[in-house]
């Protein structure tokens, strides 16, 4: 995420949650037509917003929104797409659900899709992307007892750096700046499974 000063998120002013963009003191509704649920999660300095919606069948679809216009972001051949962040170059990271019901991370850059599945992880969840192409997120093992953060320098094919807050059982990075500053959440407890909920609010595919 860049320096764009507005905020994104979702507002539930009815039984149907919707997204929003805050521009100064003005709130702009982001609501995919016909969707049951719209969640806006990432934006860049150009005012482009990415997120996902649930259709009437409960399937997740990605979108890119700018100045009131929606562009679908649905990966080909998958069961659901959930973009989470976008950088100033238009690259997008997020999650997708394959036809076997498994969740994977992805990078979409200039029309090319790269799957992000780190070794020895049951789930790889990328959540933040900067303009240098660095990606942060976290991995989860099969039973949810191990949740570790990661940094992919220079993208999915670059070196992997583990990110584990000292003494924590769960570390979940959520975003990073172009300077390499990283933010996220952590837990210190014996049962690490609650870490799965740290960033669930950003994704429709990990609920």
N, C-alpha and C positions, 0 to 999 in steps of 0.2 A: 504494500500500500504506500502511496506517495504522500505528498504534502497537501493534497486537496483538503480544504478545511471543513468540508461538510461532513455530516454523519449519515450512516445508513443503518438500517435495522428493520424491525417490523413493528406494526401497531395493530392492536386488536381492539377496534372500536365496535365490533359486532362479533358474531359467532365465527367469523372468517378472518384469520390473521392476514395482514397485508404488509408490504414493505413501505419504507419511506426514505426520502432524502431530505436532510435539513440544510438549508442554504441561508445562513444568517439566522434571522428570526422566522423564516418561512419554511413550512413543511410541505413537501411535495409527495403525494401518494404514489406508490409504485405497486400496481395491482394488475397482474396478468389477467386479461379478459377470460372469463369462464373458469378460472382456477379456484380450487377449494382453499388454497394456501399459497401465499407468496412470501418468500423470504429473501431480502436483499442483504448480501454479506460483504461485498468488496467494491471498492471504487478507486479510480486513479485521478490524476491531476487534470485530465481532460473532461471529467464529469461523467465518464462511463461507469455504469454500475452493473455488476453481475450478481446472479443469485439463481434461485430455483423455485419452481412452483409444483404443486400437486394438482393433477387434472382430476376429473370426476371419477376416474377409475383407480385413483390412488397412485398413479405413476408419476415419477419425478422428471421434470423437464427443465433444462437450463435456459437462461436468457441473458442477453446483454441489453441494458436500457440506457438511452441517452436522450435527454430533452423530450421525454414523453413517448419516444418510439422504442418498441421492442424488436429485438432480433433473436430468433431462436438459437440456442447453443445446445444442440443434441448430438452426441457422438453417434456415429453410424454403427448399427448392429448391436446396440446395448439395450438393457431394459430400463435404465434410468440414468440421468445426467444431473450432476449437482456442482456447477461452478462455485468457487468460494472466493477467489481473489483475482485481481487483474492489475497488471503494471502499466506504466505509461506507454510501453511499446505494443500494448494490446494482447500480450500473452496472458493466458488464463490457467490457473491450477484449480483442481477440484477432485471430485469423486465420481465414479460411475458404478452402476450395478450391471454385472454381466447377466447373460441369459440363464446361468446356473444359480443366480442369487448371491454371487460373491461380490464384495465391494473392493474396488481398486482405486488407486490414485492416478491422476493424469495431468499432463501438461499439454495445452493446445497453443501452438505457436505458428503463426503464418499458415494455418490450415493443416499443419502436421500434428498428429496426436502421438504422444509418447506415454506409454503406460509406466506408472511408478509403483513398483512392488519391490520393496527391499528384501534381501535374503533373510531367511529364518523368522519372518514376521507373518502372522496370519492376516493382519490388516496394516496397510500403509496409508496414512491420512495426511496429505499435504494441505497446509492451510494458508501459508503466506509466500509471497513472491515479490522480489524487488526488481528494479530496472536492470540490474546486472545479471538477472536470471537465477539468482540464488533462491533456494526453496527451503522453507522450514515446515515441520509438521511432527507427527509422532507415529510410532508403531505400537501394535498390540499383539500379544501372543495368543495362542489358541484359547486358553481359559480366562483371559483378561487379567491375569495376575502380574503381568509385566508390561508397563507402559513407558516407553523411552522416547525422548525427543531426538530429532536429527536435523542436520543442516546439509543440504546438497549444494555445494559450491559450484557455480556455473551450470546448474541444471541437473537433470536426471542422470546424465552420463559423467558427471563430475565426481570428485571425492566425497565420501560420506563422513561427516563429523558427528559423533554422538553428543547429545545435549542432555545432561542429567543434573538437576539441581542438587547440590551437596546434601546428602542425608535423606533425600526424598525417595519415596517408593514409586511415585508417578510424576513424570515431567511431560508437559504438553505445550510446546511452543505454538504460538498462534500467528505471529507476524514478524516482519523484520524490515529495517530501513535500508536505504542504499549505502549507509555507513556501516551496516552490519550489526546494528543494535537489534536485539531479539526480545520479544515479550511473549509471555505465556502464563501457564498456571502449573502448580505442583501440589502434591499431597505428601504428607508424612504420616503413614499409618501402616499397620500390619496387612490389612486387606486392601489390595491395590485396585480391586475391581471398580470402586466408585470413580476412578480416574476416567472411565469411559464417558462420564457425564460432563467432564470439564469443558469440552467444546462442542457438545451435542447441539447447542443452540445455533451453531453455524451450519448445520447439515441436516438435510432431510433423509439422507441415506444411512445415518448412524443412530436414528431414533429407535 
